[in-house]
Amino acid sequence: MNRDEAERKRLLAEFAKCRSCRFCVDVCPTYQASCGVESFSGYGRMQIIKYLLTGLLEFDDALTYCLYSCLQCRRCEVVCKSKGQNLDICDLIQRGRRLLSGRLARGGRHAKL
């Protein structure tokens, strides 16, 4: 197993820990600025990364914009930890972006993930 595949498995295991409570959604400034588009929240970004890694979504410009619009303010993590979930959402998003951007750069616009 190569390094990217190992990281992919680790990310998917971390995303599986999310209880989908969505408490992180309302505190996200980009979610608020988007007038309620869930893809612009911590939960939405984790779902996008998960579905890109599992092949249920294909990379496009809109998804890239959603992933890179995260301000890394960590408000989602504060509420996640206060509700007992304890996910490092910003770190997971960064790791997902790193993994996905490398694959996108190697494969062009329609890279297979």
C-alpha positions as CSV (number, residue, x, y, z in Angstrom):
1,M,0.0,0.0,0.0
2,N,1.4,3.4,-1.0
3,R,1.5,6.5,1.2
4,D,-1.6,8.1,-0.5
5,E,-3.7,5.0,-0.1
6,A,-2.7,4.7,3.6
7,E,-3.7,8.4,4.1
8,R,-6.9,7.8,2.3
9,K,-7.8,5.0,4.6
10,R,-6.9,7.0,7.7
11,L,-9.1,9.9,6.5
12,L,-12.0,7.7,5.8
13,A,-11.7,6.1,9.3
14,E,-11.7,9.6,10.9
15,F,-14.7,10.7,8.8
16,A,-16.6,7.6,10.0
17,K,-16.3,8.9,13.6
18,C,-18.5,11.9,12.7
19,R,-22.0,11.4,14.2
20,S,-23.5,13.7,11.6
21,C,-25.0,15.9,14.3
22,R,-24.3,19.0,12.2
23,F,-23.7,21.3,15.2
24,C,-20.6,22.5,13.4
25,V,-22.6,23.8,10.4
26,D,-24.3,26.8,12.0
27,V,-21.1,28.2,13.5
28,C,-19.2,28.3,10.2
29,P,-18.7,31.8,8.8
30,T,-18.5,30.6,5.2
31,Y,-21.8,28.7,5.7
32,Q,-23.4,31.8,7.1
33,A,-22.0,33.9,4.2
34,S,-23.4,31.4,1.7
35,C,-26.9,31.8,3.1
36,G,-27.1,28.2,4.3
37,V,-25.3,26.1,1.7
38,E,-24.1,23.1,3.7
39,S,-21.2,22.4,1.3
40,F,-19.6,25.5,2.8
41,S,-19.5,24.1,6.4
42,G,-17.1,21.8,8.2
43,Y,-19.6,18.9,7.9
44,G,-20.2,19.6,4.2
45,R,-16.5,19.7,3.4
46,M,-15.9,16.4,5.2
47,Q,-18.7,14.8,3.2
48,I,-17.3,16.2,-0.1
49,I,-13.8,14.8,0.7
50,K,-15.3,11.5,1.8
51,Y,-17.3,11.2,-1.4
52,L,-14.4,12.2,-3.6
53,L,-12.1,9.6,-1.9
54,T,-14.7,6.9,-2.4
55,G,-15.5,7.8,-6.0
56,L,-19.1,8.9,-5.4
57,L,-18.3,12.4,-6.6
58,E,-16.0,13.7,-9.4
59,F,-13.8,16.7,-8.9
60,D,-15.0,19.9,-10.4
61,D,-14.5,23.6,-9.9
62,A,-17.4,24.1,-7.6
63,L,-16.2,21.3,-5.2
64,T,-12.7,22.7,-5.3
65,Y,-14.1,26.1,-4.3
66,C,-16.0,24.6,-1.4
67,L,-12.9,22.8,-0.1
68,Y,-10.6,25.8,-0.4
69,S,-13.1,28.3,1.0
70,C,-12.6,27.0,4.5
71,L,-11.1,29.8,6.7
72,Q,-9.5,27.3,9.2
73,C,-11.0,29.4,12.0
74,R,-11.7,26.2,14.0
75,R,-15.1,27.3,15.2
76,C,-16.4,23.9,14.0
77,E,-13.9,22.1,16.2
78,V,-14.9,24.1,19.3
79,V,-18.5,23.1,19.0
80,C,-17.6,19.5,18.0
81,K,-15.5,19.2,21.1
82,S,-18.1,20.8,23.3
83,K,-20.6,18.1,22.1
84,G,-18.2,15.3,22.9
85,Q,-17.3,14.3,19.4
86,N,-13.7,15.7,19.5
87,L,-12.9,15.7,15.7
88,D,-10.1,17.9,14.4
89,I,-12.2,19.0,11.5
90,C,-9.8,21.7,10.2
91,D,-6.9,19.2,10.2
92,L,-9.0,16.6,8.4
93,I,-10.0,19.2,5.7
94,Q,-6.3,20.2,5.3
95,R,-5.2,16.6,5.0
96,G,-8.0,15.9,2.5
97,R,-7.1,18.9,0.4
98,R,-3.5,17.9,0.4
99,L,-4.3,14.3,-0.7
100,L,-6.9,15.4,-3.3
101,S,-4.9,18.3,-4.8
102,G,-1.9,16.0,-5.5
103,R,-4.1,13.6,-7.4
104,L,-5.9,16.4,-9.3
105,A,-2.5,17.9,-10.3
106,R,-1.2,14.6,-11.6
107,G,-4.4,13.7,-13.5
108,G,-5.8,17.0,-14.8
109,R,-9.3,18.2,-14.4
110,H,-11.1,14.8,-14.6
111,A,-8.6,13.0,-12.4
112,K,-9.7,9.6,-11.1
113,L,-9.5,9.5,-7.3
